[in-house]
Amino acid sequence: MANICLNRIEFFGDSKAIAKIKNDMTSQSFGDGEDFYSLNYVSSSDDELTLDAESKWSPPKLWVDQLSRDYGVLVECEYEEIGSDIWGKFAYKKGEPLFEIELPYYEGKYASMEWNEFVECEVMTLLDDPDPFDEFMERFSFVSDEHRIELEELFFEQS
């Protein structure tokens, strides 16, 4: 089975463009040509639409680029390939690349989440069956000194 890449895809544009994307999503051809396991609507407003997609192997960069061109909108994609230890985010506006960043999984999640959310979603699950202290802390070599102290305290509270 192919590696799964989890993607959060957000469209930003005028209300007409977003309405057209929503309408086209009901078409069976929306997402054709991409190797998706799933493509699901999450939320929307007049000028924004969010989808979750599970793609094979990697994020759907060419598809996101094409959608930004076709609809004349800004499209951002945040993705994670947990099995490959990768987190990333990129964006296109009207087919022009705006930025691209790729980091190791925990470092990317740390950069993209509030600290309390990061601890609750990422750190606490590791404490259920902790590695030795040195290995645990090695996973978080990128955190601030303040957060490093909190991680040490959490580790010893749980053990």
C-alpha positions in Angstrom: 0.0 0.0 0.0 1.2 3.5 -0.8 2.3 5.9 1.9 -0.5 8.2 3.0 -0.1 12.0 3.0 -2.7 13.9 5.0 -3.5 17.3 3.5 -5.5 20.3 4.7 -6.3 22.4 1.6 -7.7 25.9 2.0 -9.0 28.1 -0.8 -9.3 31.9 -0.4 -11.0 34.1 -3.0 -14.0 36.1 -3.9 -17.4 34.6 -3.2 -18.1 33.7 -6.9 -14.9 31.7 -7.2 -15.5 29.9 -3.9 -19.1 29.1 -4.9 -17.9 27.7 -8.2 -15.3 25.5 -6.4 -18.1 24.2 -4.0 -20.3 23.5 -7.0 -17.6 21.8 -8.9 -16.8 19.6 -5.9 -20.0 17.7 -6.5 -18.7 16.7 -9.9 -17.1 13.3 -10.0 -14.2 14.8 -12.0 -13.1 17.1 -9.1 -9.9 15.6 -8.0 -9.6 13.3 -11.0 -6.0 12.7 -12.1 -4.8 12.8 -8.5 -4.2 9.7 -6.4 -6.5 10.5 -3.6 -7.7 7.9 -1.1 -10.3 10.5 0.1 -11.3 14.1 -0.5 -13.6 15.6 2.0 -15.3 19.0 2.6 -14.5 20.4 6.0 -15.9 24.0 6.2 -16.6 27.1 4.2 -17.6 30.7 4.3 -18.3 33.1 1.4 -14.6 33.7 0.7 -13.0 30.5 2.1 -13.3 26.7 1.6 -11.4 24.0 3.5 -10.9 20.4 2.3 -9.2 17.4 3.9 -7.5 15.0 1.5 -5.6 11.8 1.8 -3.2 11.5 -1.1 -0.8 8.7 -2.1 2.9 9.3 -1.4 3.1 13.1 -1.4 1.0 16.3 -1.3 -1.0 17.2 -4.5 1.2 20.1 -5.5 0.4 20.1 -9.2 -3.3 19.8 -8.5 -3.2 22.7 -6.0 -1.3 24.8 -8.6 -3.8 24.0 -11.3 -6.8 24.8 -9.1 -5.3 28.2 -8.1 -4.9 28.9 -11.9 -8.3 27.6 -12.9 -10.3 29.5 -10.2 -8.0 32.5 -9.8 -7.7 32.0 -6.0 -5.1 31.5 -3.3 -4.7 27.9 -2.3 -2.7 26.8 0.8 -1.9 23.2 1.6 -0.5 22.0 4.9 0.5 18.3 4.8 2.0 15.6 6.9 3.6 12.3 6.0 3.9 10.8 9.4 5.6 7.6 8.2 8.2 9.6 6.4 8.6 12.1 9.3 7.7 15.1 7.1 5.5 18.2 7.7 5.1 20.9 5.1 3.1 23.8 3.8 3.0 25.5 0.5 0.8 28.0 -1.4 -0.1 29.2 -4.9 -2.0 32.3 -5.9 -3.4 32.3 -9.4 -0.8 29.7 -10.3 2.2 31.5 -8.9 4.1 29.8 -6.1 4.1 32.0 -2.9 6.1 29.8 -0.5 7.1 26.3 0.4 8.4 24.9 3.6 9.2 21.4 4.7 10.4 20.3 8.1 10.7 17.1 10.1 7.3 16.1 11.4 7.5 17.3 15.1 9.4 20.4 14.2 6.7 21.4 11.7 3.9 20.7 14.1 5.7 22.7 16.7 6.0 25.6 14.2 2.3 25.4 13.1 0.5 24.8 16.4 0.0 26.7 19.7 2.2 25.3 22.4 -0.6 23.9 24.5 -2.2 22.2 21.4 1.2 20.8 20.5 1.7 19.3 23.9 -1.8 17.8 24.0 -1.8 16.4 20.5 1.8 15.4 19.9 3.7 15.2 23.2 1.2 13.5 25.5 0.8 10.5 23.2 4.5 9.9 23.4 4.4 10.0 27.2 1.9 7.1 27.3 4.8 4.7 26.4 7.8 6.9 26.8 11.3 6.4 25.4 14.2 6.8 27.7 14.6 10.5 28.7 17.5 11.2 26.3 15.6 9.8 23.3 12.4 11.6 24.2 14.2 14.9 24.5 16.2 14.3 21.3 12.8 14.4 19.4 12.4 18.0 20.5 15.8 19.5 20.0 14.3 22.5 18.2 12.0 23.8 21.0 12.8 26.9 22.9 14.6 26.7 26.3 11.4 27.5 28.1 9.5 24.7 26.3 12.4 22.3 26.9 12.1 22.8 30.6 8.3 22.1 30.4 9.0 18.9 28.4 11.4 17.7 31.0 8.9 18.4 33.8 6.1 16.6 31.8 8.4 13.6 31.2 9.3 13.1 34.9 5.7 13.8 36.0 4.5 10.9 33.8 7.2 8.4 34.8 
